[in-house]
Amino acid sequence: MVTNGDRQEISPKQRAAIVALLAPTPRGVAGAAEAAGVSETQLHRWLRQPAFRAALAEAQEEALQSATRQLTGLAGHAISVMVAIMADKTNSAGVRLRAATSALELLLRLKETVDFERRIAALEQKGGYA
């Protein structure tokens, strides 16, 4: 780990370990250590360091935001598929009902999430946290 003023930066090996820990194929700590070219003991040691954990958390957040953007881009297509399934009279009533039920359940979950976020934002603003 490199110190840069008050901030600690992670080394290239640590960065490689983070990439390996977040790889799409599950490797666990042992596999990630091997992929990064470090010992499993060393990776466990890094996982106990606040700067490494912070860098890992930041990388996880970036990966989640990227996945969210990708899924958001697919939303229109997914809705079109659902509509096509519901409208296709050659599909069984059960299949069409499942598509309709899924659409309504997803809509309700989305509404609940949006309402929840609005309520939290209002509380934060009222409490001076925003």
N, CA, C and O atoms as CSV, one atom per row, in Angstrom:
chain,resi,resn,atom,element,x,y,z
A,1,MET,N,N,0.843,-1.177,0.000
A,1,MET,CA,C,0.000,0.000,0.000
A,1,MET,C,C,0.887,1.239,0.000
A,1,MET,O,O,1.881,1.308,0.724
A,2,VAL,N,N,0.517,2.206,-0.817
A,2,VAL,CA,C,1.296,3.426,-0.970
A,2,VAL,C,C,0.571,4.560,-0.256
A,2,VAL,O,O,-0.644,4.707,-0.384
A,3,THR,N,N,1.325,5.361,0.498
A,3,THR,CA,C,0.720,6.503,1.172
A,3,THR,C,C,0.859,7.735,0.302
A,3,THR,O,O,1.948,8.044,-0.184
A,4,ASN,N,N,-0.239,8.434,0.107
A,4,ASN,CA,C,-0.265,9.647,-0.694
A,4,ASN,C,C,-0.884,10.735,0.173
A,4,ASN,O,O,-2.099,10.926,0.151
A,5,GLY,N,N,-0.063,11.446,0.932
A,5,GLY,CA,C,-0.577,12.433,1.881
A,5,GLY,C,C,-1.312,11.701,2.988
A,5,GLY,O,O,-0.763,10.799,3.620
A,6,ASP,N,N,-2.572,12.099,3.221
A,6,ASP,CA,C,-3.383,11.432,4.244
A,6,ASP,C,C,-4.074,10.186,3.703
A,6,ASP,O,O,-4.635,9.398,4.465
A,7,ARG,N,N,-4.032,10.010,2.378
A,7,ARG,CA,C,-4.765,8.919,1.753
A,7,ARG,C,C,-3.834,7.770,1.398
A,7,ARG,O,O,-2.722,7.989,0.916
A,8,GLN,N,N,-4.288,6.553,1.637
A,8,GLN,CA,C,-3.502,5.391,1.254
A,8,GLN,C,C,-4.053,4.858,-0.068
A,8,GLN,O,O,-5.261,4.673,-0.216
A,9,GLU,N,N,-3.166,4.616,-1.017
A,9,GLU,CA,C,-3.556,4.058,-2.296
A,9,GLU,C,C,-3.151,2.595,-2.321
A,9,GLU,O,O,-2.182,2.190,-1.678
A,10,ILE,N,N,-3.898,1.820,-3.065
A,10,ILE,CA,C,-3.577,0.401,-3.132
A,10,ILE,C,C,-2.557,0.142,-4.236
A,10,ILE,O,O,-2.454,0.907,-5.195
A,11,SER,N,N,-1.819,-0.928,-4.087
A,11,SER,CA,C,-0.770,-1.293,-5.042
A,11,SER,C,C,-1.392,-1.980,-6.265
A,11,SER,O,O,-2.556,-2.379,-6.234
A,12,PRO,N,N,-0.612,-2.113,-7.334
A,12,PRO,CA,C,-1.112,-2.838,-8.511
A,12,PRO,C,C,-1.512,-4.283,-8.180
A,12,PRO,O,O,-2.495,-4.788,-8.721
A,13,LYS,N,N,-0.768,-4.944,-7.306
A,13,LYS,CA,C,-1.123,-6.321,-6.901
A,13,LYS,C,C,-2.462,-6.323,-6.161
A,13,LYS,O,O,-3.285,-7.215,-6.364
A,14,GLN,N,N,-2.674,-5.326,-5.308
A,14,GLN,CA,C,-3.941,-5.239,-4.587
A,14,GLN,C,C,-5.087,-4.961,-5.568
A,14,GLN,O,O,-6.182,-5.506,-5.431
A,15,ARG,N,N,-4.816,-4.109,-6.549
A,15,ARG,CA,C,-5.838,-3.816,-7.561
A,15,ARG,C,C,-6.191,-5.106,-8.319
A,15,ARG,O,O,-7.362,-5.373,-8.587
A,16,ALA,N,N,-5.162,-5.903,-8.660
A,16,ALA,CA,C,-5.389,-7.176,-9.350
A,16,ALA,C,C,-6.212,-8.126,-8.478
A,16,ALA,O,O,-7.059,-8.864,-8.983
A,17,ALA,N,N,-5.960,-8.105,-7.176
A,17,ALA,CA,C,-6.716,-8.960,-6.253
A,17,ALA,C,C,-8.180,-8.528,-6.216
A,17,ALA,O,O,-9.074,-9.374,-6.166
A,18,ILE,N,N,-8.427,-7.239,-6.238
A,18,ILE,CA,C,-9.809,-6.737,-6.235
A,18,ILE,C,C,-10.521,-7.168,-7.515
A,18,ILE,O,O,-11.667,-7.616,-7.476
A,19,VAL,N,N,-9.836,-7.031,-8.644
A,19,VAL,CA,C,-10.429,-7.474,-9.921
A,19,VAL,C,C,-10.754,-8.961,-9.844
A,19,VAL,O,O,-11.824,-9.388,-10.279
A,20,ALA,N,N,-9.837,-9.749,-9.295
A,20,ALA,CA,C,-10.053,-11.191,-9.185
A,20,ALA,C,C,-11.196,-11.516,-8.229
A,20,ALA,O,O,-11.974,-12.436,-8.482
A,21,LEU,N,N,-11.302,-10.768,-7.135
A,21,LEU,CA,C,-12.399,-11.005,-6.188
A,21,LEU,C,C,-13.757,-10.707,-6.812
A,21,LEU,O,O,-14.758,-11.324,-6.447
A,22,LEU,N,N,-13.797,-9.762,-7.751
A,22,LEU,CA,C,-15.055,-9.365,-8.378
A,22,LEU,C,C,-15.286,-10.054,-9.720
A,22,LEU,O,O,-16.230,-9.714,-10.433
A,23,ALA,N,N,-14.446,-11.003,-10.066
A,23,ALA,CA,C,-14.577,-11.692,-11.354
A,23,ALA,C,C,-15.936,-12.386,-11.454
A,23,ALA,O,O,-16.491,-12.822,-10.446
A,24,PRO,N,N,-16.470,-12.486,-12.681
A,24,PRO,CA,C,-17.794,-13.088,-12.853
A,24,PRO,C,C,-17.850,-14.571,-12.505
A,24,PRO,O,O,-18.924,-15.087,-12.196
A,25,THR,N,N,-16.729,-15.254,-12.548
A,25,THR,CA,C,-16.733,-16.662,-12.152
A,25,THR,C,C,-16.319,-16.743,-10.693
A,25,THR,O,O,-15.267,-16.223,-10.321
A,26,PRO,N,N,-17.123,-17.384,-9.867
A,26,PRO,CA,C,-16.789,-17.442,-8.433
A,26,PRO,C,C,-15.486,-18.202,-8.203
A,26,PRO,O,O,-15.326,-19.342,-8.639
A,27,ARG,N,N,-14.575,-17.552,-7.519
A,27,ARG,CA,C,-13.269,-18.144,-7.246
A,27,ARG,C,C,-12.997,-18.293,-5.765
A,27,ARG,O,O,-12.211,-19.148,-5.358
A,28,GLY,N,N,-13.632,-17.479,-4.965
A,28,GLY,CA,C,-13.321,-17.447,-3.550
A,28,GLY,C,C,-11.993,-16.753,-3.331
A,28,GLY,O,O,-11.338,-16.326,-4.282
A,29,VAL,N,N,-11.605,-16.646,-2.095
A,29,VAL,CA,C,-10.365,-15.948,-1.755
A,29,VAL,C,C,-9.155,-16.696,-2.312
A,29,VAL,O,O,-8.223,-16.073,-2.820
A,30,ALA,N,N,-9.163,-18.012,-2.220
A,30,ALA,CA,C,-8.009,-18.784,-2.709
A,30,ALA,C,C,-7.829,-18.589,-4.213
A,30,ALA,O,O,-6.713,-18.348,-4.672
A,31,GLY,N,N,-8.899,-18.688,-4.974
A,31,GLY,CA,C,-8.814,-18.514,-6.421
A,31,GLY,C,C,-8.442,-17.095,-6.810
A,31,GLY,O,O,-7.688,-16.884,-7.759
A,32,ALA,N,N,-8.970,-16.123,-6.080
A,32,ALA,CA,C,-8.647,-14.723,-6.357
A,32,ALA,C,C,-7.169,-14.450,-6.065
A,32,ALA,O,O,-6.506,-13.731,-6.812
A,33,ALA,N,N,-6.665,-15.021,-4.988
A,33,ALA,CA,C,-5.256,-14.843,-4.642
A,33,ALA,C,C,-4.375,-15.429,-5.742
A,33,ALA,O,O,-3.403,-14.804,-6.165
A,34,GLU,N,N,-4.714,-16.607,-6.191
A,34,GLU,CA,C,-3.936,-17.249,-7.252
A,34,GLU,C,C,-3.975,-16.405,-8.533
A,34,GLU,O,O,-2.945,-16.190,-9.172
A,35,ALA,N,N,-5.160,-15.934,-8.898
A,35,ALA,CA,C,-5.300,-15.117,-10.106
A,35,ALA,C,C,-4.513,-13.815,-10.009
A,35,ALA,O,O,-4.005,-13.315,-11.013
A,36,ALA,N,N,-4.411,-13.267,-8.800
A,36,ALA,CA,C,-3.686,-12.009,-8.603
A,36,ALA,C,C,-2.194,-12.221,-8.395
A,36,ALA,O,O,-1.430,-11.256,-8.360
A,37,GLY,N,N,-1.774,-13.470,-8.256
A,37,GLY,CA,C,-0.357,-13.760,-8.071
A,37,GLY,C,C,0.153,-13.484,-6.670
A,37,GLY,O,O,1.320,-13.139,-6.484
A,38,VAL,N,N,-0.735,-13.636,-5.668
A,38,VAL,CA,C,-0.329,-13.452,-4.273
A,38,VAL,C,C,-0.781,-14.670,-3.476
A,38,VAL,O,O,-1.585,-15.472,-3.952
A,39,SER,N,N,-0.265,-14.800,-2.278
A,39,SER,CA,C,-0.666,-15.926,-1.447
A,39,SER,C,C,-2.054,-15.657,-0.850
A,39,SER,O,O,-2.483,-14.511,-0.716
A,40,GLU,N,N,-2.721,-16.721,-0.505
A,40,GLU,CA,C,-4.034,-16.591,0.130
A,40,GLU,C,C,-3.906,-15.856,1.470
A,40,GLU,O,O,-4.776,-15.067,1.840
A,41,THR,N,N,-2.826,-16.119,2.182
A,41,THR,CA,C,-2.567,-15.439,3.456
A,41,THR,C,C,-2.451,-13.936,3.252
A,41,THR,O,O,-2.999,-13.149,4.024
A,42,GLN,N,N,-1.721,-13.541,2.190
A,42,GLN,CA,C,-1.549,-12.120,1.909
A,42,GLN,C,C,-2.901,-11.468,1.593
A,42,GLN,O,O,-3.187,-10.368,2.064
A,43,LEU,N,N,-3.726,-12.146,0.800
A,43,LEU,CA,C,-5.024,-11.578,0.458
A,43,LEU,C,C,-5.910,-11.452,1.702
A,43,LEU,O,O,-6.616,-10.457,1.861
A,44,HIS,N,N,-5.874,-12.439,2.569
A,44,HIS,CA,C,-6.624,-12.331,3.835
A,44,HIS,C,C,-6.117,-11.151,4.664
A,44,HIS,O,O,-6.903,-10.444,5.294
A,45,ARG,N,N,-4.804,-10.946,4.659
A,45,ARG,CA,C,-4.212,-9.814,5.394
A,45,ARG,C,C,-4.748,-8.498,4.802
A,45,ARG,O,O,-5.149,-7.600,5.543
A,46,TRP,N,N,-4.751,-8.391,3.472
A,46,TRP,CA,C,-5.267,-7.179,2.824
A,46,TRP,C,C,-6.741,-6.959,3.139
A,46,TRP,O,O,-7.183,-5.827,3.337
A,47,LEU,N,N,-7.491,-8.048,3.184
A,47,LEU,CA,C,-8.934,-7.929,3.456
A,47,LEU,C,C,-9.219,-7.376,4.849
A,47,LEU,O,O,-10.333,-6.929,5.123
A,48,ARG,N,N,-8.230,-7.404,5.719
A,48,ARG,CA,C,-8.391,-6.817,7.059
A,48,ARG,C,C,-7.967,-5.345,7.110
A,48,ARG,O,O,-8.182,-4.678,8.122
A,49,GLN,N,N,-7.373,-4.839,6.038
A,49,GLN,CA,C,-6.890,-3.454,6.013
A,49,GLN,C,C,-7.999,-2.514,5.536
A,49,GLN,O,O,-8.611,-2.749,4.493
A,50,PRO,N,N,-8.254,-1.455,6.298
A,50,PRO,CA,C,-9.335,-0.526,5.933
A,50,PRO,C,C,-9.202,0.060,4.526
A,50,PRO,O,O,-10.205,0.184,3.823
A,51,ALA,N,N,-8.000,0.419,4.101
A,51,ALA,CA,C,-7.829,1.024,2.773
A,51,ALA,C,C,-8.170,0.027,1.669
A,51,ALA,O,O,-8.779,0.392,0.664
A,52,PHE,N,N,-7.776,-1.232,1.858
A,52,PHE,CA,C,-8.091,-2.264,0.862
A,52,PHE,C,C,-9.588,-2.532,0.848
A,52,PHE,O,O,-10.196,-2.639,-0.217
A,53,ARG,N,N,-10.178,-2.641,2.024
A,53,ARG,CA,C,-11.636,-2.880,2.096
A,53,ARG,C,C,-12.399,-1.727,1.462
A,53,ARG,O,O,-13.413,-1.946,0.799
A,54,ALA,N,N,-11.921,-0.496,1.659
A,54,ALA,CA,C,-12.581,0.666,1.054
A,54,ALA,C,C,-12.467,0.612,-0.469
A,54,ALA,O,O,-13.432,0.906,-1.176
A,55,ALA,N,N,-11.297,0.239,-0.971
A,55,ALA,CA,C,-11.119,0.135,-2.421
A,55,ALA,C,C,-11.985,-0.985,-2.998
A,55,ALA,O,O,-12.545,-0.844,-4.085
A,56,LEU,N,N,-12.093,-2.088,-2.273
A,56,LEU,CA,C,-12.954,-3.191,-2.703
A,56,LEU,C,C,-14.416,-2.757,-2.716
A,56,LEU,O,O,-15.143,-3.056,-3.663
A,57,ALA,N,N,-14.848,-2.060,-1.678
A,57,ALA,CA,C,-16.232,-1.583,-1.613
A,57,ALA,C,C,-16.517,-0.608,-2.756
A,57,ALA,O,O,-17.594,-0.642,-3.350
A,58,GLU,N,N,-15.560,0.253,-3.059
A,58,GLU,CA,C,-15.730,1.207,-4.166
A,58,GLU,C,C,-15.846,0.463,-5.503
A,58,GLU,O,O,-16.674,0.815,-6.344
A,59,ALA,N,N,-15.023,-0.556,-5.691
A,59,ALA,CA,C,-15.071,-1.341,-6.928
A,59,ALA,C,C,-16.395,-2.101,-7.030
A,59,ALA,O,O,-16.964,-2.216,-8.115
A,60,GLN,N,N,-16.883,-2.617,-5.903
A,60,GLN,CA,C,-18.174,-3.306,-5.906
A,60,GLN,C,C,-19.297,-2.341,-6.268
A,60,GLN,O,O,-20.200,-2.699,-7.025
A,61,GLU,N,N,-19.249,-1.136,-5.742
A,61,GLU,CA,C,-20.268,-0.133,-6.039
A,61,GLU,C,C,-20.238,0.235,-7.517
A,61,GLU,O,O,-21.287,0.362,-8.148
A,62,GLU,N,N,-19.043,0.406,-8.069
A,62,GLU,CA,C,-18.919,0.723,-9.497
A,62,GLU,C,C,-19.471,-0.413,-10.351
A,62,GLU,O,O,-20.143,-0.163,-11.352
A,63,ALA,N,N,-19.195,-1.655,-9.966
A,63,ALA,CA,C,-19.702,-2.811,-10.710
A,63,ALA,C,C,-21.228,-2.864,-10.644
A,63,ALA,O,O,-21.887,-3.170,-11.637
A,64,LEU,N,N,-21.779,-2.568,-9.479
A,64,LEU,CA,C,-23.229,-2.568,-9.317
A,64,LEU,C,C,-23.872,-1.469,-10.156
A,64,LEU,O,O,-24.909,-1.688,-10.782
A,65,GLN,N,N,-23.256,-0.288,-10.169
A,65,GLN,CA,C,-23.785,0.805,-10.988
A,65,GLN,C,C,-23.733,0.455,-12.466
A,65,GLN,O,O,-24.659,0.781,-13.208
A,66,SER,N,N,-22.678,-0.195,-12.900
A,66,SER,CA,C,-22.563,-0.613,-14.293
A,66,SER,C,C,-23.650,-1.624,-14.640
A,66,SER,O,O,-24.287,-1.516,-15.688
A,67,ALA,N,N,-23.863,-2.601,-13.769
A,67,ALA,CA,C,-24.905,-3.598,-14.003
A,67,ALA,C,C,-26.286,-2.950,-14.036
A,67,ALA,O,O,-27.133,-3.325,-14.846
A,68,THR,N,N,-26.509,-1.982,-13.160
A,68,THR,CA,C,-27.790,-1.272,-13.127
A,68,THR,C,C,-28.029,-0.536,-14.433
A,68,THR,O,O,-29.135,-0.562,-14.973
A,69,ARG,N,N,-26.989,0.123,-14.944
A,69,ARG,CA,C,-27.129,0.827,-16.229
A,69,ARG,C,C,-27.465,-0.150,-17.346
A,69,ARG,O,O,-28.317,0.140,-18.187
A,70,GLN,N,N,-26.808,-1.299,-17.365
A,70,GLN,CA,C,-27.064,-2.299,-18.402
A,70,GLN,C,C,-28.488,-2.835,-18.313
A,70,GLN,O,O,-29.167,-2.979,-19.330
A,71,LEU,N,N,-28.938,-3.128,-17.098
A,71,LEU,CA,C,-30.302,-3.640,-16.920
A,71,LEU,C,C,-31.336,-2.587,-17.259
A,71,LEU,O,O,-32.391,-2.906,-17.808
A,72,THR,N,N,-31.049,-1.342,-16.941
A,72,THR,CA,C,-31.962,-0.258,-17.282
A,72,THR,C,C,-32.124,-0.187,-18.801
A,72,THR,O,O,-33.227,0.035,-19.300
A,73,GLY,N,N,-31.048,-0.372,-19.519
A,73,GLY,CA,C,-31.102,-0.365,-20.975
A,73,GLY,C,C,-31.926,-1.499,-21.545
A,73,GLY,O,O,-32.467,-1.384,-22.645
A,74,LEU,N,N,-32.029,-2.595,-20.809
A,74,LEU,CA,C,-32.801,-3.750,-21.265
A,74,LEU,C,C,-34.277,-3.673,-20.873
A,74,LEU,O,O,-35.078,-4.482,-21.339
A,75,ALA,N,N,-34.639,-2.732,-20.041
A,75,ALA,CA,C,-35.998,-2.672,-19.507
A,75,ALA,C,C,-37.050,-2.565,-20.605
A,75,ALA,O,O,-38.055,-3.274,-20.567
A,76,GLY,N,N,-36.835,-1.697,-21.573
A,76,GLY,CA,C,-37.812,-1.529,-22.642
A,76,GLY,C,C,-38.034,-2.814,-23.411
A,76,GLY,O,O,-39.170,-3.162,-23.731
A,77,HIS,N,N,-36.955,-3.519,-23.709
A,77,HIS,CA,C,-37.065,-4.795,-24.427
A,77,HIS,C,C,-37.806,-5.834,-23.575
A,77,HIS,O,O,-38.652,-6.574,-24.079
A,78,ALA,N,N,-37.481,-5.877,-22.301
A,78,ALA,CA,C,-38.131,-6.834,-21.406
A,78,ALA,C,C,-39.636,-6.583,-21.343
A,78,ALA,O,O,-40.432,-7.522,-21.344
A,79,ILE,N,N,-40.013,-5.323,-21.289
A,79,ILE,CA,C,-41.437,-4.987,-21.265
A,79,ILE,C,C,-42.102,-5.406,-22.570
A,79,ILE,O,O,-43.212,-5.937,-22.566
A,80,SER,N,N,-41.418,-5.164,-23.686
A,80,SER,CA,C,-41.966,-5.561,-24.987
A,80,SER,C,C,-42.178,-7.073,-25.057
A,80,SER,O,O,-43.189,-7.532,-25.590
A,81,VAL,N,N,-41.249,-7.836,-24.532
A,81,VAL,CA,C,-41.382,-9.291,-24.520
A,81,VAL,C,C,-42.591,-9.703,-23.678
A,81,VAL,O,O,-43.375,-10.563,-24.081
A,82,MET,N,N,-42.733,-9.080,-22.504
A,82,MET,CA,C,-43.868,-9.388,-21.640
A,82,MET,C,C,-45.189,-9.083,-22.339
A,82,MET,O,O,-46.124,-9.882,-22.293
A,83,VAL,N,N,-45.257,-7.920,-22.989
A,83,VAL,CA,C,-46.469,-7.524,-23.706
A,83,VAL,C,C,-46.763,-8.519,-24.828
A,83,VAL,O,O,-47.913,-8.918,-25.015
A,84,ALA,N,N,-45.739,-8.920,-25.569
A,84,ALA,CA,C,-45.929,-9.875,-26.665
A,84,ALA,C,C,-46.447,-11.209,-26.146
A,84,ALA,O,O,-47.328,-11.815,-26.756
A,85,ILE,N,N,-45.908,-11.663,-25.030
A,85,ILE,CA,C,-46.367,-12.933,-24.439
A,85,ILE,C,C,-47.822,-12.819,-24.000
A,85,ILE,O,O,-48.621,-13.723,-24.241
A,86,MET,N,N,-48.161,-11.710,-23.358
A,86,MET,CA,C,-49.543,-11.520,-22.889
A,86,MET,C,C,-50.519,-11.420,-24.054
A,86,MET,O,O,-51.646,-11.906,-23.958
A,87,ALA,N,N,-50.102,-10.794,-25.154
A,87,ALA,CA,C,-51.005,-10.559,-26.284
A,87,ALA,C,C,-51.121,-11.755,-27.223
A,87,ALA,O,O,-52.078,-11.851,-27.992
A,88,ASP,N,N,-50.162,-12.657,-27.165
A,88,ASP,CA,C,-50.146,-13.800,-28.084
A,88,ASP,C,C,-51.170,-14.848,-27.661
A,88,ASP,O,O,-50.962,-15.579,-26.692
A,89,LYS,N,N,-52.277,-14.913,-28.397
A,89,LYS,CA,C,-53.377,-15.837,-28.061
A,89,LYS,C,C,-52.985,-17.298,-28.255
A,89,LYS,O,O,-53.693,-18.193,-27.793
A,90,THR,N,N,-51.854,-17.552,-28.939
A,90,THR,CA,C,-51.413,-18.941,-29.087
A,90,THR,C,C,-50.749,-19.457,-27.810
A,90,THR,O,O,-50.595,-20.665,-27.630
A,91,ASN,N,N,-50.358,-18.539,-26.926
A,91,ASN,CA,C,-49.824,-18.947,-25.624
A,91,ASN,C,C,-50.982,-19.398,-24.746
A,91,ASN,O,O,-52.100,-18.897,-24.870
A,92,SER,N,N,-50.713,-20.328,-23.876
A,92,SER,CA,C,-51.765,-20.794,-22.968
A,92,SER,C,C,-52.182,-19.663,-22.034
A,92,SER,O,O,-51.440,-18.705,-21.816
A,93,ALA,N,N,-53.371,-19.798,-21.497
A,93,ALA,CA,C,-53.871,-18.799,-20.551
A,93,ALA,C,C,-52.933,-18.695,-19.350
A,93,ALA,O,O,-52.721,-17.604,-18.822
A,94,GLY,N,N,-52.373,-19.819,-18.920
A,94,GLY,CA,C,-51.460,-19.821,-17.778
A,94,GLY,C,C,-50.197,-19.014,-18.039
A,94,GLY,O,O,-49.735,-18.273,-17.171
A,95,VAL,N,N,-49.645,-19.160,-19.230
A,95,VAL,CA,C,-48.443,-18.409,-19.596
A,95,VAL,C,C,-48.758,-16.924,-19.653
A,95,VAL,O,O,-47.998,-16.106,-19.134
A,96,ARG,N,N,-49.874,-16.570,-20.280
A,96,ARG,CA,C,-50.249,-15.162,-20.381
A,96,ARG,C,C,-50.536,-14.579,-19.004
A,96,ARG,O,O,-50.179,-13.435,-18.726
A,97,LEU,N,N,-51.181,-15.363,-18.139
A,97,LEU,CA,C,-51.478,-14.905,-16.779
A,97,LEU,C,C,-50.194,-14.682,-15.991
A,97,LEU,O,O,-50.084,-13.700,-15.258
A,98,ARG,N,N,-49.212,-15.588,-16.134
A,98,ARG,CA,C,-47.928,-15.415,-15.425
A,98,ARG,C,C,-47.215,-14.152,-15.889
A,98,ARG,O,O,-46.635,-13.434,-15.074
A,99,ALA,N,N,-47.254,-13.874,-17.186
A,99,ALA,CA,C,-46.625,-12.654,-17.699
A,99,ALA,C,C,-47.328,-11.423,-17.141
A,99,ALA,O,O,-46.675,-10.466,-16.726
A,100,ALA,N,N,-48.665,-11.447,-17.130
A,100,ALA,CA,C,-49.419,-10.303,-16.604
A,100,ALA,C,C,-49.172,-10.123,-15.110
A,100,ALA,O,O,-48.995,-9.002,-14.635
A,101,THR,N,N,-49.162,-11.224,-14.379
A,101,THR,CA,C,-48.925,-11.170,-12.938
A,101,THR,C,C,-47.523,-10.631,-12.648
A,101,THR,O,O,-47.338,-9.803,-11.755
A,102,SER,N,N,-46.540,-11.109,-13.411
A,102,SER,CA,C,-45.167,-10.626,-13.231
A,102,SER,C,C,-45.090,-9.130,-13.476
A,102,SER,O,O,-44.439,-8.405,-12.722
A,103,ALA,N,N,-45.748,-8.668,-14.520
A,103,ALA,CA,C,-45.723,-7.233,-14.838
A,103,ALA,C,C,-46.318,-6.422,-13.697
A,103,ALA,O,O,-45.756,-5.402,-13.300
A,104,LEU,N,N,-47.445,-6.866,-13.171
A,104,LEU,CA,C,-48.081,-6.128,-12.079
A,104,LEU,C,C,-47.248,-6.170,-10.804
A,104,LEU,O,O,-47.140,-5.165,-10.102
A,105,GLU,N,N,-46.661,-7.320,-10.499
A,105,GLU,CA,C,-45.822,-7.431,-9.304
A,105,GLU,C,C,-44.600,-6.518,-9.406
A,105,GLU,O,O,-44.222,-5.861,-8.436
A,106,LEU,N,N,-43.990,-6.485,-10.591
A,106,LEU,CA,C,-42.831,-5.619,-10.786
A,106,LEU,C,C,-43.215,-4.153,-10.676
A,106,LEU,O,O,-42.473,-3.352,-10.108
A,107,LEU,N,N,-44.370,-3.803,-11.218
A,107,LEU,CA,C,-44.842,-2.423,-11.113
A,107,LEU,C,C,-45.049,-2.030,-9.654
A,107,LEU,O,O,-44.648,-0.944,-9.236
A,108,LEU,N,N,-45.671,-2.910,-8.885
A,108,LEU,CA,C,-45.902,-2.601,-7.471
A,108,LEU,C,C,-44.590,-2.469,-6.701
A,108,LEU,O,O,-44.451,-1.581,-5.860
A,109,ARG,N,N,-43.622,-3.353,-6.988
A,109,ARG,CA,C,-42.319,-3.257,-6.311
A,109,ARG,C,C,-41.613,-1.960,-6.671
A,109,ARG,O,O,-41.014,-1.312,-5.813
A,110,LEU,N,N,-41.685,-1.582,-7.942
A,110,LEU,CA,C,-41.071,-0.332,-8.364
A,110,LEU,C,C,-41.722,0.851,-7.663
A,110,LEU,O,O,-41.030,1.751,-7.187
A,111,LYS,N,N,-43.054,0.852,-7.598
A,111,LYS,CA,C,-43.774,1.940,-6.923
A,111,LYS,C,C,-43.382,2.013,-5.453
A,111,LYS,O,O,-43.130,3.100,-4.934
A,112,GLU,N,N,-43.327,0.874,-4.782
A,112,GLU,CA,C,-42.929,0.854,-3.372
A,112,GLU,C,C,-41.522,1.408,-3.190
A,112,GLU,O,O,-41.268,2.165,-2.253
A,113,THR,N,N,-40.613,1.037,-4.074
A,113,THR,CA,C,-39.230,1.512,-3.980
A,113,THR,C,C,-39.156,3.020,-4.175
A,113,THR,O,O,-38.479,3.719,-3.421
A,114,VAL,N,N,-39.856,3.516,-5.189
A,114,VAL,CA,C,-39.854,4.960,-5.455
A,114,VAL,C,C,-40.470,5.715,-4.276
A,114,VAL,O,O,-39.941,6.739,-3.843
A,115,ASP,N,N,-41.594,5.204,-3.760
A,115,ASP,CA,C,-42.231,5.849,-2.603
A,115,ASP,C,C,-41.292,5.846,-1.393
A,115,ASP,O,O,-41.181,6.845,-0.682
A,116,PHE,N,N,-40.628,4.729,-1.172
A,116,PHE,CA,C,-39.700,4.603,-0.046
A,116,PHE,C,C,-38.557,5.605,-0.184
A,116,PHE,O,O,-38.196,6.277,0.782
A,117,GLU,N,N,-37.987,5.705,-1.394
A,117,GLU,CA,C,-36.892,6.647,-1.614
A,117,GLU,C,C,-37.346,8.091,-1.391
A,117,GLU,O,O,-36.600,8.895,-0.833
A,118,ARG,N,N,-38.551,8.417,-1.819
A,118,ARG,CA,C,-39.077,9.772,-1.599
A,118,ARG,C,C,-39.239,10.052,-0.106
A,118,ARG,O,O,-38.906,11.137,0.369
A,119,ARG,N,N,-39.749,9.074,0.621
A,119,ARG,CA,C,-39.950,9.262,2.057
A,119,ARG,C,C,-38.619,9.441,2.770
A,119,ARG,O,O,-38.496,10.290,3.653
A,120,ILE,N,N,-37.624,8.648,2.393
A,120,ILE,CA,C,-36.301,8.776,3.009
A,120,ILE,C,C,-35.711,10.152,2.700
A,120,ILE,O,O,-35.165,10.813,3.583
A,121,ALA,N,N,-35.825,10.580,1.434
A,121,ALA,CA,C,-35.284,11.896,1.058
A,121,ALA,C,C,-35.966,13.001,1.842
A,121,ALA,O,O,-35.307,13.946,2.276
A,122,ALA,N,N,-37.290,12.898,2.032
A,122,ALA,CA,C,-38.010,13.913,2.809
A,122,ALA,C,C,-37.557,13.920,4.265
A,122,ALA,O,O,-37.381,14.984,4.859
A,123,LEU,N,N,-37.370,12.745,4.832
A,123,LEU,CA,C,-36.899,12.664,6.220
A,123,LEU,C,C,-35.482,13.214,6.358
A,123,LEU,O,O,-35.174,13.919,7.319
A,124,GLU,N,N,-34.618,12.886,5.388
A,124,GLU,CA,C,-33.251,13.384,5.436
A,124,GLU,C,C,-33.233,14.906,5.325
A,124,GLU,O,O,-32.482,15.579,6.030
A,125,GLN,N,N,-34.053,15.431,4.450
A,125,GLN,CA,C,-34.109,16.890,4.284
A,125,GLN,C,C,-34.646,17.545,5.552
A,125,GLN,O,O,-34.143,18.578,5.994
A,126,LYS,N,N,-35.658,16.938,6.119
A,126,LYS,CA,C,-36.253,17.481,7.364
A,126,LYS,C,C,-35.252,17.411,8.505
A,126,LYS,O,O,-35.184,18.314,9.338
A,127,GLY,N,N,-34.471,16.330,8.539
A,127,GLY,CA,C,-33.501,16.154,9.619
A,127,GLY,C,C,-32.169,16.828,9.345
A,127,GLY,O,O,-31.268,16.768,10.181
A,128,GLY,N,N,-32.025,17.467,8.194
A,128,GLY,CA,C,-30.787,18.169,7.879
A,128,GLY,C,C,-29.678,17.256,7.398
A,128,GLY,O,O,-28.504,17.607,7.510
A,129,TYR,N,N,-30.029,16.067,6.852
A,129,TYR,CA,C,-29.004,15.126,6.388
A,129,TYR,C,C,-28.721,15.258,4.904
A,129,TYR,O,O,-27.738,14.700,4.415
A,130,ALA,N,N,-29.548,15.975,4.185
A,130,ALA,CA,C,-29.373,16.065,2.725
A,130,ALA,C,C,-28.337,17.087,2.354
A,130,ALA,O,O,-28.066,17.290,1.171
